């Protein structure tokens, strides 16, 4: 692990088993997050974005979840084999998460102030006056008006934007090194979305923390992230810097996502959606999972799962290259086994 790498994940797999059925939600993904950067994970619903981070945070029930990985390392610490008592000092303290639905994530029977101050009671053991002072400061920092009054209000008394800000205040209370934001702007109007993303960006710049941003909005990614991973059916199809992936997209799925966006210069023209639907994760097709929807798929795509190929420095694409296609054709001609 490089000195500037905060998180490194290798070959993470998450399956949900029930009876004879096995749902493969995450299929061997690998990525790293550097200090102070925003790393975005983009994909359609059901692509494995949230499940992969929930597995990292140990929030999936085991069973039915089965989690495997070659390596999960955070600032040199082995999270994969870390005892649960040690993990309690990392979760919320060094790694925090902002959940997608703030109303569901916040406890409805406790005040907002009580829930935020719990971080200080458990991890810092401060006196009551200091806890209240820090909680008010946090609410003010995330832009909630009249923070002292909000201490005693309950989640249902706050607007959607204020609930999301309260969730962010709770997540940053202990100044974590890594913050995971799971679609933090869902169900918010456009103005509030911009405010929330601006807040996260300002907090990252101010504290130097790293940010994993889970979203399906490529516009948010273009404005906020440094690097991005495009996920589909539990796999990373393309990853690299924002400039490389959005300016020179290489994987057909990335191209499809970009072409399906409304664009000003195509006003009045019909949208160009990706035909078909994502596969059933309990029955993922062999080969490339995207081949049933890909206009460029051939026999190689149906039979061989692609691995990441570096098309430019730091820009990886899991799509069969011309060289690999040549090797595949030769293998088929000689009736020799096809490498996977």
C-alpha positions in Angstrom: 0.0 0.0 0.0 1.3 3.5 -0.9 1.7 6.0 1.8 -1.1 8.2 0.4 -3.6 5.3 0.1 -6.2 5.3 2.8 -8.3 2.3 1.8 -7.4 -0.7 -0.4 -9.8 -3.4 -1.4 -8.9 -6.5 -3.4 -11.2 -9.1 -4.8 -14.3 -8.3 -2.7 -17.1 -10.7 -3.2 -20.5 -10.5 -1.5 -23.2 -13.3 -1.9 -26.6 -13.7 -0.3 -27.6 -17.4 0.1 -31.1 -18.6 0.8 -31.9 -22.2 0.3 -30.5 -23.3 -3.0 -30.3 -19.8 -4.5 -27.2 -17.6 -4.4 -27.4 -13.9 -5.3 -24.0 -12.7 -6.3 -24.3 -9.0 -5.4 -20.6 -8.1 -5.7 -18.2 -10.1 -7.9 -14.5 -9.6 -7.1 -14.1 -5.8 -7.2 -10.8 -4.1 -6.4 -10.1 -0.4 -5.8 -8.2 2.0 -3.6 -9.0 5.4 -2.2 -6.2 8.0 -1.7 -5.9 10.5 1.0 -8.0 13.7 0.5 -9.6 12.5 -2.7 -13.2 11.9 -3.7 -13.7 8.4 -5.2 -17.1 8.0 -6.9 -18.9 4.6 -7.5 -21.5 4.9 -10.3 -24.0 2.4 -11.7 -27.6 1.5 -12.1 -29.7 0.3 -9.1 -28.7 -3.2 -8.1 -25.2 -2.9 -9.5 -23.6 -3.6 -6.0 -22.6 0.0 -5.1 -24.2 0.1 -1.7 -23.7 -3.5 -0.8 -19.9 -3.3 -1.3 -19.6 -0.4 1.2 -22.1 -2.0 3.6 -19.8 -5.1 3.6 -16.8 -2.8 4.3 -18.7 -1.3 7.3 -19.8 -4.7 8.6 -23.5 -3.7 8.3 -24.6 -6.8 6.4 -26.1 -9.7 8.5 -24.0 -12.8 8.3 -25.7 -15.1 7.3 -27.4 -14.8 4.8 -24.5 -12.6 3.5 -21.2 -14.3 2.7 -18.3 -11.8 2.4 -14.9 -12.7 1.0 -11.9 -10.7 0.0 -8.2 -11.1 -0.6 -7.5 -7.9 1.2 -9.3 -5.0 2.9 -6.8 -2.5 4.4 -7.4 0.8 6.0 -4.3 2.9 6.7 -2.2 -0.2 7.1 -4.8 -2.0 9.3 -6.3 -5.3 8.3 -10.0 -4.8 8.4 -10.8 -8.2 7.0 -9.5 -10.0 10.1 -10.0 -7.3 12.7 -11.7 -8.4 15.9 -15.1 -6.8 16.5 -14.0 -5.0 19.6 -11.2 -3.3 17.7 -13.6 -2.5 14.8 -15.8 -0.6 17.2 -12.9 1.9 17.6 -12.7 2.3 13.8 -16.4 2.5 12.9 -17.7 6.0 13.3 -14.3 7.1 14.6 -12.1 6.6 11.6 -14.6 5.5 9.0 -18.1 7.0 8.9 -21.1 6.6 6.6 -23.9 8.9 5.5 -26.9 6.8 4.5 -29.2 7.2 1.6 -32.5 7.8 3.5 -31.9 10.0 6.5 -35.5 9.6 7.8 -35.0 5.8 7.9 -31.5 6.0 9.3 -32.2 8.3 12.2 -34.0 6.9 15.2 -37.5 8.4 15.4 -37.8 8.2 19.2 -34.6 10.2 20.1 -33.9 13.8 19.4 -31.4 14.8 16.8 -29.1 16.3 19.4 -29.1 13.1 21.4 -28.2 11.0 18.4 -25.3 13.2 17.3 -24.0 13.6 20.9 -23.9 9.8 21.2 -20.7 9.8 19.2 -19.0 11.9 21.9 -20.5 9.8 24.7 -19.2 6.5 23.4 -15.9 7.5 21.8 -14.7 10.6 23.7 -16.4 10.3 27.2 -16.7 14.1 27.5 -18.8 15.9 30.2 -22.4 17.0 29.4 -21.6 20.7 28.8 -18.7 19.9 26.4 -20.9 17.4 24.5 -23.6 19.9 24.1 -21.2 22.6 22.9 -19.7 20.3 20.3 -23.1 19.1 19.1 -24.3 22.7 18.6 -21.1 23.6 16.8 -21.6 20.6 14.5 -25.2 21.5 13.6 -24.0 25.1 12.9 -21.1 23.8 10.8 -23.4 21.8 8.5 -25.7 24.8 8.0 -28.7 24.0 10.2 -30.3 27.3 11.4 -30.9 27.8 15.1 -28.8 24.8 16.1 -29.4 25.0 19.8 -33.2 24.7 19.2 -32.7 21.8 16.8 -31.0 19.8 19.6 -34.3 19.0 21.1 -36.2 18.3 17.9 -37.0 14.9 16.4 -36.2 13.7 12.9 -39.8 14.1 11.7 -39.8 17.8 12.7 -36.9 18.5 10.3 -37.1 19.0 6.5 -35.4 16.5 4.2 -32.4 18.7 3.7 -31.9 19.4 7.4 -32.2 15.6 8.2 -29.5 15.0 5.6 -27.3 17.7 7.2 -27.9 16.2 10.6 -26.7 12.8 9.3 -23.6 14.5 7.9 -23.0 16.2 11.3 -23.2 12.8 13.0 -20.8 11.2 10.4 -18.1 13.9 10.8 -18.4 14.4 14.5 -15.2 12.5 15.3 -13.3 13.9 12.2 -13.0 10.5 10.3 -10.3 9.9 7.8 -12.8 8.3 5.4 -16.5 9.3 4.8 -18.8 7.1 2.7 -21.8 9.0 1.3 -24.5 6.7 -0.1 -26.5 8.8 -2.6 -26.7 11.7 -0.1 -28.9 13.8 -2.4 -31.7 11.2 -3.1 -35.3 12.7 -2.8 -34.0 16.2 -2.4 -34.8 19.1 -4.7 -32.1 20.4 -7.0 -31.3 23.4 -4.9 -30.8 21.4 -1.8 -28.8 18.7 -3.7 -26.3 21.4 -4.7 -26.1 22.6 -1.1 -25.4 19.1 0.2 -22.8 18.3 -2.4 -21.1 21.7 -1.8 -21.1 21.0 2.0 -19.4 17.6 1.5 -16.8 19.2 -0.8 -16.1 22.0 1.7 -15.8 19.5 4.6 -13.4 17.4 2.5 -11.2 20.4 1.7 -11.3 21.6 5.3 -10.5 18.4 7.1 -8.5 16.5 4.4 -10.7 13.4 4.7 -11.2 11.0 1.9 -14.7 10.6 0.4 -16.4 7.6 -1.3 -19.4 9.0 -3.1 -22.1 6.4 -4.3 -24.4 7.9 -6.9 -26.1 7.3 -10.2 -25.8 11.0 -11.2 -22.9 11.5 -13.6 -23.4 15.3 -13.3 -22.6 15.2 -9.6 -19.6 13.0 -10.3 -18.2 15.4 -12.9 -18.4 18.3 -10.5 -17.2 16.6 -7.3 -15.1 13.5 -7.8 -11.4 13.0 -8.6 -11.7 9.3 -9.7 -14.6 7.1 -10.6 -15.5 3.4 -10.9 -18.4 2.3 -13.1 -20.1 -0.7 -11.7 -22.5 -3.2 -13.4 -23.8 -6.5 -12.1 -21.4 -6.5 -9.2 -18.3 -5.8 -11.3 -16.2 -2.7 -12.0 -16.4 -2.2 -15.8 -14.2 1.0 -16.0 -12.2 3.0 -13.5 -9.9 6.0 -13.8 -9.7 9.7 -13.3 -12.8 11.8 -14.0 -11.0 13.3 -17.1 -10.2 9.9 -18.6 -13.5 8.2 -17.9 -15.9 11.0 -18.9 -13.8 12.5 -21.7 -12.6 9.3 -23.3 -15.0 6.6 -22.1 -14.0 3.1 -23.4 -16.4 0.6 -22.1 -19.8 0.3 -23.9 -21.6 0.5 -20.6 -19.9 3.8 -19.7 -20.8 5.1 -23.2 -24.4 4.0 -22.8 -24.7 5.8 -19.4 -23.3 9.0 -20.9 -25.5 8.9 -24.0 -28.6 8.3 -22.0 -28.3 11.7 -20.2 -30.4 14.6 -21.3 -28.1 17.0 -23.2 -28.7 20.7 -24.1 -27.4 20.3 -27.7 -29.9 17.4 -28.3 -32.9 19.3 -27.1 -36.1 17.9 -28.6 -34.5 14.6 -29.6 -35.5 11.4 -27.9 -33.2 10.0 -25.2 -30.9 7.1 -26.1 -31.5 4.6 -23.3 -29.5 1.4 -22.8 -31.7 -1.3 -24.2 -32.7 -4.2 -21.9 -32.3 -4.6 -18.2 -29.5 -5.6 -15.8 -29.3 -9.4 -15.3 -30.8 -11.3 -12.4 -27.9 -11.5 -9.9 -28.9 -15.0 -9.0 -28.4 -16.1 -12.6 -25.7 -13.8 -14.1 -24.8 -15.0 -17.6 -21.4 -16.4 -18.3 -18.8 -14.2 -19.9 -19.3 -10.5 -19.7 -22.4 -9.7 -17.7 -23.2 -6.7 -20.1 -23.1 -8.7 -23.3 -26.9 -9.2 -23.6 -27.3 -5.4 -23.8 -24.1 -4.6 -25.7 -24.2 -3.8 -29.4 -20.6 -4.9 -29.9 -20.8 -8.3 -28.1 -19.5 -11.4 -29.9 -18.7 -15.0 -29.1 -15.7 -14.0 -26.9 -18.0 -11.8 -24.7 -20.4 -14.7 -24.2 -17.8 -17.1 -23.1 -15.0 -15.3 -21.4 -15.2 -12.8 -18.4 -13.0 -9.8 -19.2 -10.4 -8.6 -16.8 -9.2 -5.0 -16.3 -6.9 -3.7 -19.0 -4.9 -0.5 -18.6 -5.7 1.6 -21.6 -3.9 4.7 -20.3 -2.0 5.4 -17.0 -4.5 4.7 -14.2 -7.4 4.1 -16.6 -8.7 0.5 -16.6 -11.4 -1.1 -18.6 -12.9 -4.6 -18.3 -13.6 -5.1 -22.0 -12.0 -7.6 -24.4 -9.2 -5.9 -26.4 -8.2 -6.7 -30.0 -5.2 -8.7 -28.7 -7.4 -10.8 -26.5 -9.9 -11.4 -29.3 -7.0 -12.6 -31.5 -5.9 -15.0 -28.8 -9.5 -16.2 -28.3 -9.9 -16.9 -32.0 -6.6 -18.9 -32.1 -7.7 -20.9 -29.0 -11.0 -21.8 -30.6 -9.4 -22.8 -33.8 -7.0 -25.2 -32.0 -9.8 -26.4 -29.7 -7.7 -25.6 -26.6 -9.3 -24.4 -23.4 -10.0 -20.6 -23.2 -8.2 -18.9 -20.4 -10.4 -17.0 -17.8 
